[in-house]
Amino acid sequence: MDSQNQHGSGSSLVVIQQPSLDSRQRLDYEREIQP
């Protein structure tokens, strides 16, 4: 059961990091569209 607990924690970290990267890419995309 301990192994499962650790896995859940790791998944949470990845989920938090994903949106962060998306936000950064979105800013870059918006900047590229602007002249």
PyMOL commands that place a pseudoatom at each C-alpha (Angstrom):
pseudoatom trace, name=CA, resn=MET, resi=1, chain=A, elem=C, hetatm=0, pos=[0.000, 0.000, 0.000]
pseudoatom trace, name=CA, resn=ASP, resi=2, chain=A, elem=C, hetatm=0, pos=[2.924, 2.313, 0.671]
pseudoatom trace, name=CA, resn=SER, resi=3, chain=A, elem=C, hetatm=0, pos=[3.972, 2.063, -2.984]
pseudoatom trace, name=CA, resn=GLN, resi=4, chain=A, elem=C, hetatm=0, pos=[0.534, 3.218, -4.140]
pseudoatom trace, name=CA, resn=ASN, resi=5, chain=A, elem=C, hetatm=0, pos=[0.644, 6.220, -1.817]
pseudoatom trace, name=CA, resn=GLN, resi=6, chain=A, elem=C, hetatm=0, pos=[3.964, 7.349, -3.282]
pseudoatom trace, name=CA, resn=HIS, resi=7, chain=A, elem=C, hetatm=0, pos=[2.693, 6.904, -6.835]
pseudoatom trace, name=CA, resn=GLY, resi=8, chain=A, elem=C, hetatm=0, pos=[-0.313, 9.139, -6.116]
pseudoatom trace, name=CA, resn=SER, resi=9, chain=A, elem=C, hetatm=0, pos=[1.949, 11.876, -4.791]
pseudoatom trace, name=CA, resn=GLY, resi=10, chain=A, elem=C, hetatm=0, pos=[4.125, 11.727, -7.916]
pseudoatom trace, name=CA, resn=SER, resi=11, chain=A, elem=C, hetatm=0, pos=[1.082, 11.939, -10.179]
pseudoatom trace, name=CA, resn=SER, resi=12, chain=A, elem=C, hetatm=0, pos=[-0.088, 15.052, -8.344]
pseudoatom trace, name=CA, resn=LEU, resi=13, chain=A, elem=C, hetatm=0, pos=[3.266, 16.726, -8.954]
pseudoatom trace, name=CA, resn=VAL, resi=14, chain=A, elem=C, hetatm=0, pos=[3.135, 15.953, -12.669]
pseudoatom trace, name=CA, resn=VAL, resi=15, chain=A, elem=C, hetatm=0, pos=[-0.405, 17.316, -12.957]
pseudoatom trace, name=CA, resn=ILE, resi=16, chain=A, elem=C, hetatm=0, pos=[0.682, 20.560, -11.273]
pseudoatom trace, name=CA, resn=GLN, resi=17, chain=A, elem=C, hetatm=0, pos=[3.701, 20.906, -13.583]
pseudoatom trace, name=CA, resn=GLN, resi=18, chain=A, elem=C, hetatm=0, pos=[1.727, 20.258, -16.781]
pseudoatom trace, name=CA, resn=PRO, resi=19, chain=A, elem=C, hetatm=0, pos=[-0.554, 23.331, -16.545]
pseudoatom trace, name=CA, resn=SER, resi=20, chain=A, elem=C, hetatm=0, pos=[2.470, 25.466, -15.682]
pseudoatom trace, name=CA, resn=LEU, resi=21, chain=A, elem=C, hetatm=0, pos=[4.191, 24.512, -18.945]
pseudoatom trace, name=CA, resn=ASP, resi=22, chain=A, elem=C, hetatm=0, pos=[0.949, 25.004, -20.881]
pseudoatom trace, name=CA, resn=SER, resi=23, chain=A, elem=C, hetatm=0, pos=[0.617, 28.532, -19.496]
pseudoatom trace, name=CA, resn=ARG, resi=24, chain=A, elem=C, hetatm=0, pos=[4.163, 29.370, -20.577]
pseudoatom trace, name=CA, resn=GLN, resi=25, chain=A, elem=C, hetatm=0, pos=[3.646, 27.994, -24.086]
pseudoatom trace, name=CA, resn=ARG, resi=26, chain=A, elem=C, hetatm=0, pos=[0.361, 29.891, -24.371]
pseudoatom trace, name=CA, resn=LEU, resi=27, chain=A, elem=C, hetatm=0, pos=[2.127, 33.170, -23.564]
pseudoatom trace, name=CA, resn=ASP, resi=28, chain=A, elem=C, hetatm=0, pos=[4.777, 32.437, -26.192]
pseudoatom trace, name=CA, resn=TYR, resi=29, chain=A, elem=C, hetatm=0, pos=[2.071, 31.609, -28.741]
pseudoatom trace, name=CA, resn=GLU, resi=30, chain=A, elem=C, hetatm=0, pos=[0.140, 34.816, -28.022]
pseudoatom trace, name=CA, resn=ARG, resi=31, chain=A, elem=C, hetatm=0, pos=[3.335, 36.853, -28.285]
pseudoatom trace, name=CA, resn=GLU, resi=32, chain=A, elem=C, hetatm=0, pos=[4.194, 35.258, -31.627]
pseudoatom trace, name=CA, resn=ILE, resi=33, chain=A, elem=C, hetatm=0, pos=[0.760, 36.107, -33.039]
pseudoatom trace, name=CA, resn=GLN, resi=34, chain=A, elem=C, hetatm=0, pos=[1.113, 39.749, -32.039]
pseudoatom trace, name=CA, resn=PRO, resi=35, chain=A, elem=C, hetatm=0, pos=[3.170, 41.885, -34.448]
for i in range(1, 35): cmd.bond("trace and resi %d" % i, "trace and resi %d" % (i + 1))
show_as sticks, trace
zoom trace
